[in-house]
Amino acid sequence: MSSLIIEEPIEVRTDDGVSEGWVFRPEGKSVPGVVHLTDVAGIRPSHKEMARRLAAEGYAVMMPNIFYRTSKVPVFDFTPDFSGDERTMRRLGELTAPLTPGAMERDASKYVHFLTALEYVADCGIGVVGYCYAGAMALRTAAARPDKIAAAASFHGARLFTDSPNSPHLALSRVGARLYFGHAVLDKSMPPEAVEKLNEALEKWGGTCESEIYEGALHGWTVPDSPVYHQPQAERAFDRLKALFAATLQ
């Protein structure tokens, strides 16, 4: 692992504007690339630290502001309360409404193109990881760029399987990557019956994948600033992510 991590600001031009963000990378060598997609609270110190830690394992980790259509970073100018607070719910709507499935895939393609063009990113498959709201975007990224995405992971991903004609799981037919899904318990955004249906869809898809529930871990457990942060299970999730990328990004 590298102890010296370089942090660089970036700007990615998309069809709908400019997404600012950061890349974290080890100094002085060519390494595989990873796209890190934040939860719905956006880029902040906790996710930067998560990206920095992954970069230390030998990756160039790109973290774009996926909510650039609505706001620059930070995307919340107040402390959000996700327990049903009206102001927070209104802001969530503002942030997520423009991110239609089509917009997610267009953005994903731009993010992948930007990352793979960086001189310090190795010429090999890249990875993507999404948290919470962005778990679905990680899957859609793999569908949008099957030529480049070798591995995709989702942790406490929300609404990965729904009855909607735009459900994320319907993108599986276009995915060639190895997939990993880490689910929370008691997750209203991904209840047991949805996990079961996702697993059935994954089996029908037939690709290499793993889907598991983290016992005792509530939605948001991987993120250090979350009120339900579960350190032992967060460490287990990080180990799973490392193993996924070590096996595929080469």
N, C-alpha and C positions, 0 to 999 in steps of 0.2 A: 504493500500500500504506500501511497505517496503522502508525505506530511506537508508538502508545500502545494497549496491549491491556489490557482489564479482565478480571480473573479472578474469577468468582463461584461460591461453593459452591451446590449445589442438592440437593434431595431429591425423588425421583420416587416417588409412591405407585403401586404396582402391585397386581395381584390377590393376590400372594404375599408382599408386604412392602414395604420401602422401599429404593430404590437411591439411594445418595448419589453425588455426582459433581461436575462443574464445567462451567461455560460460559465460554468465552473469546470475547471480542468486541471490535471496535473501539469506541472511545468516540464517542458522540454521533450515531449515525445508524442508520437501519433497514437491515438487511442480510439476505441469504438465510441460511437455517439449514442446518447440516450435523450429522449424528450421527456421531461418531467412536467406533468399537468397537475396544477394545484386543485385543491378542493374549492368550494364555492366562495370561500372567504378570500381567495386570491393570494398573490405573492406577498409574503411577509417574512419576518425573521425565522419562524419555525420551519417553513418550507425551504427557505434558503439553506438552513442548516442541514436539512434532510438531503438536499441536492449536493451540498458540499461534502457530506459524508459519503455519498455514493461516488462522487468524483474521486475521492481518495482511494477507492477500490480500483481505479484505472479507467475512468470513463470521462468523456466530455459531456457534461450534463447541461442541456439547454432548458431554461424555464421561461416560456413566453407568458405574457399577460393574455390569457384566453378571453378576458372580458374587455378587450381594448375598444370595442365598438361603443361601450357605455362609459368607460372610465379609465384613466391612467391609474397606476399604482400609487397609493393603496386604493382598493376599490370600495372600502368602507371608511368613512370619516368619523365613525362612532363604533363603540364596542357592540358587535352584533349579539343578539340573544335569539338563538335558534329554537327556543321552547315555544314559539308562537307569537312573539312580540310583533305588533303590527308594523312598526317602522322597519324592522329587519325583513319581514316577509315582503314588504313592498320593494325594498332594495333588491332582494333576491330575484323578484320578477323583472326588475329593470336590467339586471345583469344577465339573466339567462334567456330572456325572450328573444334576443337577436340570434342566439346560437341554435339555429335550426339544424337538423341533421346534415343538410346540404352545406350550411355554413361551416359546421365542424369539419367536414371532409375537405372543403376548399382550404380552410386554414391549415389543417393537418398537412396537406400536401406542400403548402408554402413553408411550414416549419421544417419538414423533412428536407426539402430542397435547400433551405438555408443552412441547416446543420451539416448536411453531407458535403456542402461546398467549402466548409471551413478547412483550412490547410492542415490543422492538427487533428482532424477526424480521419480515422483509418478507413480505407476502402473495403468495408465489409458491411454486413447487415447491421442495422441499428435497432435499439429497443425503445419502448415507450411505456411509461407507467402513469396511471391516473388514479386520483384519490377522490372518493365521494362522488360528487357530481361529474367529475372528469373521468371516472371509470368507464363510462359509456364512450367518451371521446377517445380514450385509449383504444378501445375496440374499433371504433370508426376510423381511427388513424391507420390501424393495421389493414382495414378494408380498403382505404383510399390509396395506400401505397404498399401493396403486397410485394412489389419489386424491391423494396428497401427494408421494410419492417420484418425483422427475424423473430422478435419476441415482444409480447405485450402483456402487461400486468394491470390488474385492477384491485384496489384495496377499499373495502367497504363501498363498493360501487353502487350507485343508486339507480333503480329502475332499469336494470340491464335486460329484464324480460317483462314485457307488458303485453296487453292485448291490442295496443296501437299498431296501425299499419307501418309506423315508423320506429317500432321497437328496435333497440340496438342489436338484439340477438339475430335479427334478420340479415345483418351484414356479414354473418359468419361465412356465407357461401363464397365471399370474395376474399377471405382471409387465408393466408398461407403461413402465418407466423405460429410459433408455439405460444400458447396462452396460459395465463395463471389468474385465478380469481380467488381472493381472500375475503370471505364474508363475515360480517358481524352477526351477533345474536340479537334478537329482539329489535330487528331493524325494520322500521315501518316502510322504508324506501326499497327494501329487498327482503320481504318476509319469507319464511321457509318454503311456502308453496311456489314462490317465484324462483327461489334457488333451485328447487326440484325441477321446475320446468326448464330453467337455463341448463341444468345438467343433462336433461333429456335432449335439448337442442344441440349441446356440445357432442353428445354421443352420436347423434344423427349426422352431425358435421363430419366427424371422423378424424379430425386433426389431433395433434399432440397437445394435451391440455391437462390442467389440474384445477379443481374447484373444491375449496374446503371452507368450513366454518371454524372460526377462532373462538373456542369456548371462553366465556367470561368477558369477551371483548365487545363493547358496544360501538355503535356507528361513530367513527372518528377516532378510534383507538390508536392509530399509528402516529398521530400528529402531536408533538410535544406540548403545544399550547391549547390542546383540546381539554375540556373539563372531564372527559372520559378517557384520557390517555392511559394506556395500560402498558407499562414498560416491558414486562416479560413477553407479552404477545407482540408488542411493537418490534422487539428484537428478533423474535421469531419471523415476523413478516419481512424484516430487512434481510435476514438470512435466506429466506425463500427467494427474495428478489435478486440477491447476489448469485444464488445458485442458478436461477433462470438465465441471467445474462452471461454468466461464466460459461454455460453450456451452449449458448447460441450466438453470441456476438464475437465471432472470430473469423 
